[in-house]
Amino acid sequence: MSAVAAGGPRVAVVGAGWAGLAAACEAVRRGAALTLYEASAQAGGRARSLVWRQGPRPLTVDNGQHLLVGAYRETLALIECLGGRPEALFTRLPLSLARTDGVSLRAARLPAPWHLALGLLGARGLPWRARFDSARLLASLRRSGWVTDPGLTVEQLLDRCRQGEPARELLWRPLCVSALNTRSFEASARVFAAVVRDTLGARAADSDFLVPAVPLSELLPGLTLPFLARHGAEVRLRTAVRALARTPRGLQLATADGYRAFDAVVLAVPPPRAAALIGSLTREARDPTRTRSGERPACPGFSFDYRPITTVYLRWPGRPHRLPALVMLPTEPRRGWHGQWLFGHRLADGGSLAAVVISADGPHRRLGRSELAQACVAQLRANLGLPDAEATLVLDEKRATFACTPELRRPPLDMLAGREPGLWLAGDYVDSEYPATLEAAVRSGLAAGARAAAA
Ligand SMILES: Cc1cc2nc3c(=O)[nH]c(=O)nc-3n(C[C@H](O)[C@H](O)[C@H](O)COP(=O)(O)OP(=O)(O)OC[C@H]3O[C@@H](n4cnc5c(N)ncnc54)[C@H](O)[C@@H]3O)c2cc1C
């Protein structure tokens, strides 16, 4: 990696989520003199860790269980470039859609498409009709170059490809909700097809699941901050950027402790904040006395419909239980079974930790936290014979991702290029073929960081 070039452009990255971290790394790699601003006390944004204090000793968990796939090329390349070893940081599992009721499909260790063809042939408990249907859908997507009509929902795509109920229920709907965090009846078929292309339709290794084996904060945040420090960049945590202004010295950022001008700025904050900051800039142009943000400016393209993700952690301190690394749970809201996926972790104290993930909206949102935790305890008892957990923690991220629907319009990275030179957007919401994911965030960050460094 190159060091910061003396006299390189002054670049500010606002927001230290994974998009902002990627932008900061890229700008530094290209010789920029970088300052990274983050409103909260830690980097990571929506993919960060926290300390769970209940129980015999504090435990670091993530603000929501995350799963990466082998197709996250840019994220994995960046981690490696920063000195991280993916084989030590992740548990790599071959694509597996195993359910607790015995239905299971596991990709074979063969080149594509044989990994999946053999996986479908050898699947357990999957009706033959579902295997033929799945193969038909994949063949049809491949024939169309993995592109679908932009107005189509996933459910309409499944209709067009004559998918029976078992294939929908056992494969496509769970895949859709976990990849797009949007239910199949409203999810974009085009984005779903891109995800299927890069996982099921690509190299066997691309479809691998990568479960973080360390807290999320030790992944990109933990690798980036020391890298930035080594290269002389300035990282300002607990420093929210409040407004932007264009001055003869460049783009000026206002924070609680003053003003500072830069040659280029990457806005890697969530869309409403980005809109407010861009609005503060245009207001400033009209009336230089107004530098406060907070008013909701008219800035089209930044309004999203969000979907939640709930993670319920169950902990058995000092007690090893045979937890599967990753298994799909049968969901039956009428029986109180809301959990969709279970991730099993072994703890350093010999105990066990289960992360039960519930994506998107659903009847679980009508339950209180302790009611939902008890429902998950009962679901795991019924499905895996697990004893009651000794401690539970419910983390509900209401704005985990935007709804990935056919109507969705995402602002392009260079949306501001003509109007506001030197100002770039980064974030999982920026136009991409991918849904709101770490990979979308990192890709946009790398692209924005490169352009900002060229200022
Ligand atoms: C529970 C949960 C589970 C998920 N599971 C997965 C998964 O399995 N796989 C996957 O790929 N993705 C998953 N995601 C999505 C993934 O976490 C996000 O796509 C990604 O983290 C978005 O990163 P970002 O940098 O675009 O935005 P953010 O993470 O939202 O970062 C924005 C940053 O800007 C900061 N900020 C805001 N305002 C200011 C300001 N004025 N000044 C300075 N800083 C500011 C914020 O504090 C924040 O740190 C999940 C998300 C959640 C919440």
The ligand as a Gaussian input file, in Angstrom:
#p B3LYP/6-31G(d) Opt

LIG

0 1
 C      -29.235000      -6.156000      11.819000
 C      -28.598000      -6.051000      10.464000
 C      -28.233000      -7.204000       9.792000
 C      -27.642000      -7.109000       8.544000
 N      -27.229000      -8.265000       7.917000
 C      -26.481000      -8.175000       6.790000
 C      -25.886000      -9.328000       6.248000
 O      -26.046000     -10.440000       6.755000
 N      -25.114000      -9.192000       5.130000
 C      -24.912000      -7.972000       4.540000
 O      -24.159000      -7.903000       3.547000
 N      -25.480000      -6.850000       5.038000
 C      -26.254000      -6.922000       6.149000
 N      -26.798000      -5.792000       6.693000
 C      -26.680000      -4.511000       5.950000
 C      -25.325000      -3.842000       6.211000
 O      -25.044000      -3.759000       7.588000
 C      -25.401000      -2.427000       5.637000
 O      -25.719000      -2.524000       4.264000
 C      -24.090000      -1.662000       5.760000
 O      -23.557000      -1.746000       7.057000
 C      -24.345000      -0.199000       5.392000
 O      -23.143000       0.549000       5.513000
 P      -23.103000       2.089000       5.142000
 O      -21.712000       2.531000       5.378000
 O      -23.715000       2.284000       3.809000
 O      -24.104000       2.831000       6.156000
 P      -24.064000       2.955000       7.745000
 O      -23.553000       1.696000       8.330000
 O      -25.447000       3.371000       8.144000
 O      -23.011000       4.109000       8.049000
 C      -23.321000       5.480000       8.123000
 C      -22.423000       6.112000       9.198000
 O      -22.583000       7.542000       9.145000
 C      -22.538000       8.027000      10.469000
 N      -23.143000       9.375000      10.465000
 C      -24.446000       9.711000      10.316000
 N      -24.586000      11.042000      10.330000
 C      -23.348000      11.561000      10.468000
 C      -22.854000      12.896000      10.521000
 N      -23.666000      13.953000      10.425000
 N      -21.519000      13.090000      10.687000
 C      -20.674000      12.033000      10.778000
 N      -21.103000      10.756000      10.733000
 C      -22.422000      10.511000      10.564000
 C      -23.333000       6.975000      11.235000
 O      -23.092000       7.069000      12.638000
 C      -22.791000       5.691000      10.612000
 O      -21.643000       5.223000      11.278000
 C      -27.435000      -5.846000       7.936000
 C      -27.814000      -4.683000       8.614000
 C      -28.379000      -4.782000       9.863000
 C      -28.745000      -3.512000      10.581000

